[in-house]
Amino acid sequence: MGYWGYYVVGRSEQPLARFPAVAGVRDDLALLERRADGWQVWEVPGGDGARDVGNMNALALQTGAPALFGYVMDSDCVVVEAAAPESGAWTTCLARRAMAGYLGDGGLTVEDYFLEPPDAAERAVAWAAESGRTVRARALLDVLNADAEPSAEELFFRFLDRLGVVPQ
């Protein structure tokens, strides 16, 4: 069995756990990394997807900076929810083929739920620009089209690296 859990990523001089947007999981948040430029990565392990980890739009507005959640499903794939104060919210996934297996037979596809890689890369470029980073859409597309090898967690952190948030 692989990893299930959430990553909460944002930028602030204050710990993200102090913001009302994540109050519902405040006691479960564990700091994984805090960089000198204010970027933080927090973890909420476990969960079946029904847990309310907060609101990305609210966190972006409260911190005044882009923020994102990554929900890792059994180390197979990741739901990415992102928001920024100016460019708004968007959702995509990492390891699309694996994600398709979690959607079931309800007739809806990965494309019905998530932005396709080129659109997600475009939104991610704008998201990064709002945080003062210049990123290349092509580098993001490589991650958005990749399988979760060796794990979805590593793919998620590769995505953060390409966004310029947490260099590997």
C-alpha positions in Angstrom: 0.0 0.0 0.0 1.3 3.4 -1.0 1.1 6.9 0.6 -2.2 8.7 1.0 -2.2 12.3 2.1 -2.2 16.0 1.4 0.5 18.5 0.8 -0.3 22.2 1.4 2.1 24.6 -0.3 2.2 28.4 0.1 4.3 31.4 0.7 4.1 33.6 3.8 6.3 34.9 6.6 3.8 33.3 9.0 3.3 29.5 9.3 0.6 28.4 6.9 -1.0 26.4 9.8 -2.0 29.7 11.4 -4.3 30.8 8.5 -8.1 30.3 8.8 -8.2 28.7 5.4 -6.6 25.5 6.8 -8.2 25.7 10.3 -9.9 22.3 9.8 -6.6 20.4 9.7 -4.5 22.8 11.8 -3.8 20.1 14.4 -2.8 17.5 11.7 -0.4 19.7 9.7 3.3 18.9 9.9 5.9 21.2 8.4 8.1 19.4 5.9 10.1 22.4 4.5 10.3 26.1 5.1 12.5 28.1 2.8 14.1 31.5 3.5 11.9 33.1 0.8 8.8 32.2 2.7 7.8 29.1 0.7 6.4 26.3 2.9 5.4 22.7 2.4 3.1 21.1 5.0 1.8 17.6 5.1 -1.5 16.1 6.3 -0.9 12.3 6.1 -3.7 9.8 5.5 -7.2 10.4 4.2 -9.6 9.0 1.6 -10.3 12.2 -0.2 -13.3 13.1 1.9 -11.3 15.2 4.3 -11.7 19.0 4.1 -8.1 20.4 4.1 -9.3 23.9 3.4 -9.8 26.3 0.5 -7.0 27.2 -1.9 -8.6 30.4 -3.0 -8.9 31.5 0.7 -5.3 30.6 1.5 -4.0 32.5 -1.6 -6.1 35.6 -0.6 -5.1 35.3 3.1 -1.3 34.9 2.3 -1.4 37.3 -0.7 0.6 34.7 -2.6 -0.1 31.6 -4.8 -0.9 28.4 -2.9 -1.6 24.8 -3.9 -2.7 21.5 -2.5 -1.6 18.1 -3.7 -3.6 15.1 -2.7 -1.6 11.9 -3.2 -3.7 8.8 -3.8 -1.9 5.5 -2.9 1.4 6.8 -4.4 -0.2 6.4 -7.8 -1.4 9.9 -8.7 -1.9 13.4 -7.4 -4.9 15.8 -7.6 -3.4 19.3 -7.8 -5.6 22.3 -6.7 -4.0 25.7 -7.1 -5.0 29.3 -6.7 -3.4 32.7 -6.8 -4.8 36.1 -5.8 -4.8 37.5 -9.3 -4.9 34.6 -11.7 -7.5 32.5 -9.8 -7.9 28.8 -9.3 -7.2 25.8 -11.4 -7.1 22.0 -11.0 -5.2 19.3 -12.7 -3.7 15.9 -11.9 -0.3 14.2 -12.1 0.0 10.6 -13.4 -3.2 10.9 -15.6 -3.3 7.2 -16.6 -3.3 6.1 -13.0 -5.9 8.8 -12.1 -8.2 7.3 -14.8 -8.3 4.1 -12.7 -9.6 5.9 -9.7 -12.5 7.5 -11.6 -14.6 4.4 -12.0 -17.1 3.6 -14.7 -19.4 6.6 -14.3 -18.8 7.7 -17.9 -16.6 10.7 -17.0 -12.9 10.9 -17.9 -9.8 12.5 -16.5 -10.4 15.4 -19.0 -13.9 15.9 -17.5 -12.4 16.6 -14.1 -9.0 18.1 -14.7 -7.3 20.6 -17.0 -5.4 18.9 -19.8 -1.6 19.2 -19.6 -1.2 22.1 -22.1 -3.9 24.1 -20.3 -2.6 23.2 -16.9 1.0 24.2 -17.9 -0.3 27.6 -19.1 -2.1 28.2 -15.8 0.9 27.0 -13.9 3.2 29.5 -15.7 0.8 32.3 -14.7 0.7 30.9 -11.1 4.5 30.9 -10.9 4.7 34.4 -12.5 2.5 35.7 -9.8 5.0 34.4 -7.2 7.8 36.2 -9.1 9.1 33.0 -10.8 9.6 32.6 -14.5 9.0 29.0 -15.6 8.9 27.2 -18.9 5.7 25.5 -20.0 7.7 22.7 -21.7 9.3 21.7 -18.4 5.9 21.6 -16.7 4.4 19.6 -19.6 7.1 16.9 -19.0 5.9 16.5 -15.5 2.2 16.8 -16.3 2.5 14.0 -18.9 4.7 11.8 -16.8 3.8 8.6 -15.0 4.4 8.3 -11.2 7.8 6.7 -11.3 8.9 5.8 -8.8 6.0 7.4 -6.9 3.4 10.1 -7.1 5.0 11.9 -4.2 8.3 12.3 -6.1 6.4 13.4 -9.2 4.6 16.1 -7.1 7.9 17.4 -5.7 9.3 17.4 -9.3 6.3 19.6 -10.2 7.1 22.0 -7.3 10.7 22.1 -8.5 9.6 23.0 -12.0 7.4 25.8 -10.5 10.5 27.1 -8.7 8.9 26.6 -5.3 11.0 23.8 -3.7 14.1 23.1 -5.9 15.3 19.5 -5.7 
